Amino acid sequence: MRKFMKVALWTLAAVLVPMAAAAETGGAGDSTWGYALGAGLAIGLAGLGCGIGQGLTAGNTTAGIARNPGAAGSMFTNFILGMVLIESIAIYGLVIGLLLQGKIH
């Protein structure tokens, strides 16, 4: 829990420091840094979530096939369908990231 709080505070500091710098100049600076941050977070969090989901799906499918090799055919079909649906989340993150990148001049 202590490590999580440390990471959360550093993340908060990394987000708030550019805001303070922009406020100091009266907001006359580049106002597109929020779009860049959003694009990076969109693809980064989508990739992280999909990686975790795919790892859990592959591990559980492998364990299920090891326990019951006779059901490998039906498990494999569900495995492929699950992987496709998980990967679609990464594609949504990519699309959002590209749309946000398009707003940066």
N, CA and C of each residue as an Amber inpcrd file, in Angstrom:
protein
   315
   0.8230000  -1.1850000   0.0000000   0.0000000   0.0000000   0.0000000
   0.8730000   1.2570000   0.0000000   1.9700000   1.1860000   0.6960000
   2.8660000   2.3310000   0.7880000   3.5010000   2.6380000  -0.5680000
   3.8460000   1.5950000  -1.3020000   4.4400000   1.7780000  -2.6190000
   3.4160000   2.3820000  -3.5840000   2.1740000   1.9340000  -3.4890000
   1.1170000   2.4720000  -4.3400000   0.9210000   3.9670000  -4.0860000
   0.9220000   4.3570000  -2.8310000   0.7460000   5.7730000  -2.4950000
   1.9000000   6.6140000  -3.0410000   3.0970000   6.0580000  -2.9800000
   4.2740000   6.7680000  -3.4960000   4.1450000   6.9780000  -5.0060000
   3.7360000   5.9360000  -5.7260000   3.5570000   6.0320000  -7.1760000
   2.4280000   7.0060000  -7.5030000   1.3410000   6.9510000  -6.7430000
   0.2130000   7.8520000  -6.9860000   0.6120000   9.3110000  -6.7740000
   1.3790000   9.5860000  -5.7430000   1.8020000  10.9550000  -5.4890000
   2.7530000  11.4680000  -6.5670000   3.6790000  10.6320000  -7.0260000
   4.5930000  11.0490000  -8.0920000   3.8340000  11.2720000  -9.3950000
   2.8490000  10.4410000  -9.6690000   2.0350000  10.6240000 -10.8680000
   1.2580000  11.9310000 -10.7880000   0.6730000  12.1960000  -9.6410000
  -0.0540000  13.4410000  -9.4420000   0.8710000  14.6490000  -9.6100000
   2.0810000  14.5580000  -9.0870000   3.0420000  15.6450000  -9.2370000
   3.4170000  15.8460000 -10.7030000   3.5890000  14.7550000 -11.4380000
   3.9590000  14.8550000 -12.8490000   2.8500000  15.4850000 -13.6700000
   1.6130000  15.3200000 -13.2440000   0.4920000  15.9140000 -13.9620000
   0.3010000  17.3780000 -13.5700000   0.4990000  17.7050000 -12.3020000
   0.2180000  19.0550000 -11.8290000   1.3310000  20.0590000 -12.1120000
   2.5670000  19.6290000 -12.2410000   3.6670000  20.5620000 -12.4900000
   3.4920000  21.2940000 -13.8260000   3.1570000  20.6170000 -14.9330000
   2.9270000  21.3720000 -16.1710000   1.7410000  22.3380000 -16.0540000
   0.7230000  21.9690000 -15.2750000  -0.4140000  22.8690000 -15.0860000
   0.0230000  24.1500000 -14.3870000   0.8580000  24.0050000 -13.3850000
   1.3510000  25.1800000 -12.6730000   2.2200000  26.0380000 -13.5800000
   3.0120000  25.4270000 -14.4330000   3.8470000  26.1850000 -15.3620000
   3.0000000  26.9410000 -16.3780000   1.9130000  26.3270000 -16.8460000
   1.0240000  26.9960000 -17.7980000   0.2830000  28.1370000 -17.1200000
  -0.0910000  27.9780000 -15.8680000  -0.8020000  29.0280000 -15.1460000
   0.1110000  30.2150000 -14.8830000   1.4000000  29.9480000 -14.7080000
   2.3510000  31.0190000 -14.4350000   2.5000000  31.9570000 -15.6250000
   2.4020000  31.4210000 -16.8320000   2.5330000  32.2570000 -18.0280000
   1.2080000  32.8860000 -18.4270000   0.1940000  32.7090000 -17.6150000
  -1.0970000  33.2950000 -17.9300000  -1.8820000  32.4890000 -18.9410000
  -1.4950000  31.2620000 -19.1660000  -2.2010000  30.4110000 -20.1150000
  -1.8580000  30.7250000 -21.5580000  -0.8870000  31.6070000 -21.7890000
  -0.5410000  31.9930000 -23.1510000   0.3570000  30.9680000 -23.8230000
   0.7870000  29.9840000 -23.0770000   1.6790000  28.9750000 -23.6420000
   0.9210000  27.9780000 -24.4990000   1.5690000  26.9080000 -24.8340000
   0.9780000  25.8610000 -25.6500000  -0.1150000  25.1620000 -24.8470000
  -1.3300000  25.1830000 -25.3570000  -2.4510000  24.6080000 -24.6220000
  -2.8020000  23.2050000 -25.0840000  -1.9520000  22.5800000 -25.8750000
  -2.2710000  21.2570000 -26.4010000  -1.6080000  20.1350000 -25.6150000
  -0.9380000  20.4480000 -24.5090000  -0.2480000  19.3940000 -23.7610000
  -1.2530000  18.4150000 -23.1560000  -2.4670000  18.8580000 -22.8790000
  -3.4860000  17.9600000 -22.3290000  -3.8970000  16.8930000 -23.3310000
  -3.9730000  17.2860000 -24.6110000  -4.2900000  16.3090000 -25.6500000
  -3.1830000  15.2640000 -25.7720000  -1.9500000  15.7190000 -25.6960000
  -0.8170000  14.7880000 -25.7880000  -0.8080000  13.8330000 -24.6040000
  -1.0820000  14.3570000 -23.4230000  -1.1490000  13.5100000 -22.2350000
  -2.2930000  12.5070000 -22.3480000  -3.4390000  12.9690000 -22.8320000
  -4.5890000  12.0820000 -23.0010000  -4.3320000  10.9900000 -24.0220000
  -3.6630000  11.3390000 -25.1240000  -3.3500000  10.3400000 -26.1510000
  -2.4030000   9.2820000 -25.5990000  -1.4000000   9.7210000 -24.8690000
  -0.4590000   8.7630000 -24.2830000  -1.1160000   7.8670000 -23.2590000
  -1.9630000   8.4430000 -22.4230000  -2.6600000   7.6360000 -21.4220000
  -3.6540000   6.6760000 -22.0710000  -4.3230000   7.1090000 -23.1350000
  -5.3070000   6.2520000 -23.7980000  -4.6600000   4.9760000 -24.3160000
  -3.5870000   5.1150000 -25.0600000  -2.9570000   3.9300000 -25.6370000
  -2.1910000   3.1450000 -24.5840000  -1.5910000   3.8510000 -23.6250000
  -0.8380000   3.1550000 -22.5840000  -1.7180000   2.3170000 -21.6760000
  -2.8150000   2.8920000 -21.2020000  -3.7090000   2.1430000 -20.3200000
  -4.4540000   1.0450000 -21.0650000  -4.7990000   1.2990000 -22.3290000
  -5.4400000   0.2530000 -23.1190000  -4.4930000  -0.9270000 -23.3250000
  -3.2420000  -0.6250000 -23.6140000  -2.2520000  -1.7000000 -23.7830000
  -2.0030000  -2.4610000 -22.4950000  -1.9460000  -1.7470000 -21.3860000
  -1.7370000  -2.3930000 -20.0900000  -2.9100000  -3.3160000 -19.7400000
  -4.1120000  -2.8010000 -19.9070000  -5.2900000  -3.6120000 -19.5970000
  -5.4110000  -4.8270000 -20.4890000  -5.1160000  -4.6460000 -21.7650000
  -5.1950000  -5.7750000 -22.6960000  -4.1100000  -6.8050000 -22.4210000
  -2.9460000  -6.3580000 -22.0490000  -1.8740000  -7.3000000 -21.7090000
  -2.2350000  -8.1500000 -20.5060000  -2.8100000  -7.5280000 -19.4980000
  -3.2360000  -8.2680000 -18.3120000  -4.3510000  -9.2450000 -18.6730000
  -5.3270000  -8.7600000 -19.4490000  -6.4410000  -9.6240000 -19.8370000
  -6.0100000 -10.7990000 -20.6880000  -5.1170000 -10.5650000 -21.6230000
  -4.6470000 -11.6550000 -22.4770000  -3.8150000 -12.6590000 -21.6860000
  -3.0280000 -12.1700000 -20.7550000  -2.2420000 -13.0870000 -19.9240000
  -3.1170000 -13.9800000 -19.0700000  -4.1390000 -13.3940000 -18.4630000
  -5.0570000 -14.1900000 -17.6480000  -5.8250000 -15.1920000 -18.5030000
  -6.2720000 -14.7540000 -19.6750000  -7.0280000 -15.6480000 -20.5560000
  -6.1630000 -16.8090000 -21.0390000  -4.9620000 -16.5130000 -21.4760000
  -4.0790000 -17.5730000 -21.9730000  -3.6910000 -18.5350000 -20.8540000
  -3.3990000 -18.0020000 -19.6830000  -3.0200000 -18.8660000 -18.5650000
  -4.1450000 -19.7800000 -18.1260000  -5.3450000 -19.2290000 -18.0250000
  -6.4780000 -20.0480000 -17.5960000  -6.8880000 -21.0670000 -18.6590000
  -6.7730000 -20.6970000 -19.9200000  -7.0880000 -21.6640000 -20.9780000
  -6.0680000 -22.7960000 -20.9870000  -4.8110000 -22.4660000 -20.8340000
  -3.7700000 -23.4930000 -20.7920000  -3.9750000 -24.4260000 -19.6020000
  -4.3170000 -23.8720000 -18.4590000  -4.5690000 -24.7040000 -17.2760000
  -5.7920000 -25.5870000 -17.4820000  -6.8190000 -25.0530000 -18.1190000
  -8.0150000 -25.8470000 -18.3760000  -7.7610000 -26.9850000 -19.3440000
  -6.9730000 -26.7300000 -20.3870000  -6.6430000 -27.7860000 -21.3500000
  -5.7520000 -28.8340000 -20.7010000  -4.8650000 -28.4110000 -19.8120000
  -4.0080000 -29.3730000 -19.1180000  -4.8240000 -30.2840000 -18.2040000
  -5.8610000 -29.7430000 -17.5970000  -6.6990000 -30.5650000 -16.7110000
  -7.6450000 -31.4740000 -17.4830000  -8.1380000 -30.9970000 -18.6350000
  -9.1100000 -31.7660000 -19.4090000  -8.7700000 -31.6560000 -20.8910000
  -7.8390000 -32.4830000 -21.3770000  -7.4190000 -32.3830000 -22.7800000
  -8.5370000 -32.6710000 -23.7790000  -9.5650000 -33.3960000 -23.3480000
 -10.6690000 -33.7120000 -24.2570000 -11.5030000 -32.4970000 -24.6250000
 -11.4760000 -31.4620000 -23.8120000 -12.2630000 -30.2530000 -24.0710000
 -11.4390000 -29.1640000 -24.7460000 -10.2970000 -29.5270000 -25.2840000
  -9.4030000 -28.5260000 -25.8690000 -10.0360000 -27.8120000 -27.0550000
 -10.8180000 -28.5020000 -27.8500000 -11.4310000 -27.8870000 -29.0320000
 -12.3750000 -26.7610000 -28.6730000 -13.2850000 -27.0140000 -27.7380000
 -14.2390000 -25.9690000 -27.3580000 -13.5580000 -24.8560000 -26.5590000
 -12.5450000 -25.2080000 -25.7630000 -11.8180000 -24.1780000 -25.0220000
 -11.0280000 -23.2770000 -25.9640000 -10.4700000 -23.8780000 -27.0150000
  -9.6760000 -23.0870000 -27.9490000 -10.5520000 -22.0850000 -28.7000000
 -11.7600000 -22.4990000 -29.0600000 -12.6790000 -21.5920000 -29.7380000
 -13.0250000 -20.4110000 -28.8450000 -13.3390000 -20.6820000 -27.5950000
 -13.6390000 -19.6010000 -26.6550000 -12.4040000 -18.7400000 -26.3890000
 -11.2430000 -19.3600000 -26.3810000  -9.9880000 -18.6250000 -26.1820000
  -9.7650000 -17.6150000 -27.3020000  -9.9300000 -18.0490000 -28.5430000
  -9.7290000 -17.1600000 -29.6870000 -10.7440000 -16.0280000 -29.6620000
 -12.0090000 -16.3270000 -29.3570000 -13.0360000 -15.2990000 -29.2790000
 -12.7150000 -14.2910000 -28.1790000 -12.2740000 -14.7700000 -27.0370000
 -11.8960000 -13.8810000 -25.9470000 -10.7220000 -12.9980000 -26.3120000
  -9.7160000 -13.5550000 -26.9750000  -8.5540000 -12.7640000 -27.3850000
  -8.9410000 -11.6680000 -28.3790000  -9.8470000 -11.9840000 -29.2870000
 -10.2940000 -10.9800000 -30.2580000 -11.0100000  -9.8410000 -29.5440000
 -11.8710000 -10.1650000 -28.6110000 -12.5940000  -9.1210000 -27.8760000
 -11.6590000  -8.2890000 -27.0030000 -10.6750000  -8.9240000 -26.4080000
  -9.6990000  -8.1850000 -25.6020000  -8.8720000  -7.2640000 -26.4980000
  -8.4780000  -7.7510000 -27.6530000  -7.6580000  -6.9430000 -28.5610000
  -8.4370000  -5.7530000 -29.1100000  -9.7570000  -5.8710000 -29.2060000
 -10.5530000  -4.7410000 -29.6910000 -10.4510000  -3.5510000 -28.7350000
 -10.2480000  -3.8030000 -27.4540000 -10.0820000  -2.7160000 -26.4940000
  -8.7960000  -1.9450000 -26.8080000  -7.7440000  -2.6450000 -27.1760000
  -6.4980000  -1.9670000 -27.5460000  -6.6890000  -1.1330000 -28.8080000
  -7.4800000  -1.6260000 -29.7350000  -7.7410000  -0.8690000 -30.9600000
  -8.5440000   0.3890000 -30.6430000  -9.5140000   0.2920000 -29.7210000
 -10.2600000   1.4850000 -29.3000000  -9.3120000   2.5090000 -28.6690000
  -8.3950000   2.0570000 -27.8480000  -7.4140000   2.9600000 -27.2550000
  -6.5490000   3.6220000 -28.3100000  -6.1560000   2.8750000 -29.3300000
  -5.3590000   3.4290000 -30.4200000  -6.1440000   4.4800000 -31.1820000
  -7.4090000   4.2030000 -31.4670000  -8.2460000   5.1650000 -32.1920000
  -8.4110000   6.4460000 -31.3870000  -8.6670000   6.3210000 -30.0900000
  -8.8090000   7.5100000 -29.2480000  -7.4990000   8.2910000 -29.2130000
  -6.3860000   7.5800000 -29.0800000  -5.0900000   8.2470000 -29.0890000
  -4.8230000   8.9920000 -30.3910000  -5.1680000   8.3840000 -31.5210000
  -4.9650000   9.0450000 -32.8160000  -5.8910000  10.2380000 -32.9890000
  -7.1290000  10.1250000 -32.5050000  -8.0420000  11.2620000 -32.5870000
  -7.5500000  12.4350000 -31.7340000  -7.0320000  12.1250000 -30.5510000
  -6.4900000  13.1870000 -29.7120000  -5.2220000  13.7820000 -30.3070000
  -4.4170000  12.9520000 -30.9470000  -3.2130000  13.4550000 -31.5870000
  -3.5480000  14.4030000 -32.7380000  -4.6710000  14.1480000 -33.3940000
  -5.1070000  15.0150000 -34.5010000  -5.4680000  16.4150000 -34.0320000
  -5.7780000  16.5920000 -32.7520000  -6.1130000  17.9060000 -32.2190000
  -4.8760000  18.7270000 -31.8620000  -3.7030000  18.0900000 -31.8860000
  -2.4640000  18.8000000 -31.5830000  -1.9700000  19.4610000 -32.8700000
  -1.6650000  20.7270000 -32.8120000  -1.2310000  21.4590000 -34.0070000
   0.2240000  21.2850000 -34.2680000
